[in-house]
Amino acid sequence: MKRPISTAVKSFQSAYSSLDKRYSERVAVTCPVRYAGEVPTQPHKGEGVTKDISLSGCKMISERPVTRGTLLSLTIALPDGEDPLRLTSAHVVWVSGCHFSVRFMQLSQTDRKRIQAFLWKNITHDTVQNQRTRFRLV
């Protein structure tokens, strides 16, 4: 018996819903990171490492937890032979213990090109989630 079209469409949408939420694929890479941010009740300052990075943000592990919604400044030591990348506007969008993800809110054209070049040079089947690359050119 055939499935109704609406069921097939819902199944397809759920399988690819993560594609709609990201502008570029995350690449698994470990880079040292320093971060700082201010919350009135709890200042945030610490060090950690990236778990993955994309053109729109990154996932990190740190020695202390941060608060969801905090705006951080990041210094990321990309292994590309250049000075550390300094980002002044990274919004904490997900937190689980000492793991957290940030969205890069304002990237200069230079920083955007540097991250994109780094991603393209380092993307392999071993570094991408689900063994599938997905880039949306904007």
Contacts in CASP RR format, 6 or more apart in sequence:
PFRMAT RR
TARGET T0000
AUTHOR 0000-0000-0000
METHOD contacts of the structure
MODEL  1
MKRPISTAVKSFQSAYSSLDKRYSERVAVTCPVRYAGEVPTQPHKGEGVT
KDISLSGCKMISERPVTRGTLLSLTIALPDGEDPLRLTSAHVVWVSGCHF
SVRFMQLSQTDRKRIQAFLWKNITHDTVQNQRTRFRLV
19 134 0 8 1.000
22 54 0 8 1.000
22 56 0 8 1.000
22 134 0 8 1.000
22 136 0 8 1.000
23 54 0 8 1.000
23 55 0 8 1.000
23 56 0 8 1.000
23 136 0 8 1.000
23 138 0 8 1.000
24 54 0 8 1.000
24 55 0 8 1.000
24 56 0 8 1.000
24 116 0 8 1.000
24 119 0 8 1.000
24 134 0 8 1.000
24 135 0 8 1.000
24 136 0 8 1.000
25 54 0 8 1.000
25 119 0 8 1.000
25 123 0 8 1.000
25 128 0 8 1.000
25 129 0 8 1.000
25 132 0 8 1.000
25 133 0 8 1.000
25 134 0 8 1.000
25 135 0 8 1.000
26 52 0 8 1.000
26 53 0 8 1.000
26 54 0 8 1.000
26 58 0 8 1.000
26 59 0 8 1.000
26 128 0 8 1.000
26 129 0 8 1.000
27 52 0 8 1.000
27 53 0 8 1.000
27 54 0 8 1.000
27 119 0 8 1.000
27 122 0 8 1.000
27 123 0 8 1.000
27 127 0 8 1.000
27 128 0 8 1.000
28 51 0 8 1.000
28 52 0 8 1.000
28 126 0 8 1.000
28 127 0 8 1.000
28 128 0 8 1.000
28 129 0 8 1.000
29 50 0 8 1.000
29 52 0 8 1.000
29 53 0 8 1.000
29 79 0 8 1.000
29 122 0 8 1.000
29 127 0 8 1.000
30 49 0 8 1.000
30 50 0 8 1.000
30 51 0 8 1.000
31 49 0 8 1.000
31 50 0 8 1.000
31 53 0 8 1.000
31 76 0 8 1.000
31 77 0 8 1.000
31 78 0 8 1.000
31 79 0 8 1.000
32 47 0 8 1.000
32 48 0 8 1.000
32 49 0 8 1.000
32 76 0 8 1.000
32 77 0 8 1.000
33 47 0 8 1.000
33 48 0 8 1.000
33 49 0 8 1.000
33 50 0 8 1.000
33 58 0 8 1.000
33 60 0 8 1.000
33 62 0 8 1.000
33 74 0 8 1.000
33 75 0 8 1.000
33 76 0 8 1.000
33 77 0 8 1.000
34 46 0 8 1.000
34 47 0 8 1.000
34 48 0 8 1.000
34 74 0 8 1.000
34 75 0 8 1.000
35 44 0 8 1.000
35 45 0 8 1.000
35 46 0 8 1.000
35 47 0 8 1.000
35 48 0 8 1.000
35 60 0 8 1.000
35 62 0 8 1.000
35 66 0 8 1.000
35 72 0 8 1.000
35 73 0 8 1.000
35 74 0 8 1.000
35 75 0 8 1.000
35 90 0 8 1.000
36 44 0 8 1.000
36 45 0 8 1.000
36 46 0 8 1.000
36 72 0 8 1.000
36 73 0 8 1.000
37 43 0 8 1.000
37 44 0 8 1.000
37 45 0 8 1.000
37 70 0 8 1.000
37 71 0 8 1.000
37 72 0 8 1.000
37 73 0 8 1.000
38 44 0 8 1.000
39 67 0 8 1.000
39 70 0 8 1.000
42 67 0 8 1.000
44 66 0 8 1.000
44 67 0 8 1.000
44 70 0 8 1.000
44 72 0 8 1.000
46 62 0 8 1.000
46 63 0 8 1.000
46 64 0 8 1.000
47 62 0 8 1.000
47 63 0 8 1.000
48 60 0 8 1.000
48 61 0 8 1.000
48 62 0 8 1.000
48 63 0 8 1.000
49 60 0 8 1.000
49 61 0 8 1.000
50 58 0 8 1.000
50 59 0 8 1.000
50 60 0 8 1.000
50 76 0 8 1.000
51 58 0 8 1.000
51 59 0 8 1.000
51 60 0 8 1.000
51 61 0 8 1.000
51 99 0 8 1.000
52 58 0 8 1.000
52 59 0 8 1.000
52 129 0 8 1.000
53 59 0 8 1.000
53 76 0 8 1.000
53 115 0 8 1.000
53 118 0 8 1.000
53 119 0 8 1.000
54 119 0 8 1.000
55 104 0 8 1.000
55 107 0 8 1.000
55 112 0 8 1.000
55 115 0 8 1.000
55 116 0 8 1.000
55 119 0 8 1.000
56 103 0 8 1.000
56 104 0 8 1.000
57 90 0 8 1.000
57 101 0 8 1.000
57 102 0 8 1.000
57 103 0 8 1.000
57 104 0 8 1.000
58 76 0 8 1.000
58 101 0 8 1.000
58 102 0 8 1.000
58 104 0 8 1.000
59 94 0 8 1.000
59 99 0 8 1.000
59 100 0 8 1.000
59 101 0 8 1.000
60 99 0 8 1.000
60 100 0 8 1.000
60 101 0 8 1.000
60 102 0 8 1.000
61 98 0 8 1.000
61 99 0 8 1.000
62 98 0 8 1.000
62 100 0 8 1.000
63 98 0 8 1.000
64 98 0 8 1.000
65 95 0 8 1.000
65 97 0 8 1.000
65 98 0 8 1.000
65 100 0 8 1.000
66 72 0 8 1.000
66 92 0 8 1.000
66 95 0 8 1.000
66 100 0 8 1.000
67 92 0 8 1.000
67 95 0 8 1.000
68 92 0 8 1.000
68 93 0 8 1.000
68 94 0 8 1.000
68 95 0 8 1.000
68 100 0 8 1.000
69 91 0 8 1.000
69 92 0 8 1.000
69 93 0 8 1.000
70 91 0 8 1.000
70 92 0 8 1.000
71 89 0 8 1.000
71 90 0 8 1.000
71 91 0 8 1.000
71 92 0 8 1.000
71 105 0 8 1.000
72 90 0 8 1.000
72 91 0 8 1.000
72 92 0 8 1.000
72 102 0 8 1.000
73 86 0 8 1.000
73 87 0 8 1.000
73 88 0 8 1.000
73 89 0 8 1.000
73 90 0 8 1.000
74 85 0 8 1.000
74 86 0 8 1.000
74 87 0 8 1.000
74 90 0 8 1.000
74 102 0 8 1.000
75 84 0 8 1.000
75 85 0 8 1.000
75 86 0 8 1.000
75 87 0 8 1.000
76 84 0 8 1.000
76 85 0 8 1.000
76 87 0 8 1.000
77 84 0 8 1.000
77 85 0 8 1.000
78 84 0 8 1.000
78 85 0 8 1.000
78 114 0 8 1.000
78 115 0 8 1.000
78 118 0 8 1.000
80 114 0 8 1.000
80 117 0 8 1.000
80 118 0 8 1.000
80 121 0 8 1.000
82 114 0 8 1.000
85 111 0 8 1.000
85 114 0 8 1.000
85 115 0 8 1.000
87 104 0 8 1.000
87 107 0 8 1.000
87 111 0 8 1.000
88 106 0 8 1.000
89 104 0 8 1.000
89 105 0 8 1.000
89 106 0 8 1.000
90 102 0 8 1.000
90 103 0 8 1.000
90 104 0 8 1.000
90 105 0 8 1.000
91 102 0 8 1.000
91 103 0 8 1.000
91 105 0 8 1.000
92 100 0 8 1.000
92 101 0 8 1.000
92 102 0 8 1.000
93 101 0 8 1.000
93 102 0 8 1.000
93 103 0 8 1.000
94 100 0 8 1.000
94 101 0 8 1.000
95 101 0 8 1.000
107 115 0 8 1.000
123 133 0 8 1.000
125 131 0 8 1.000
END
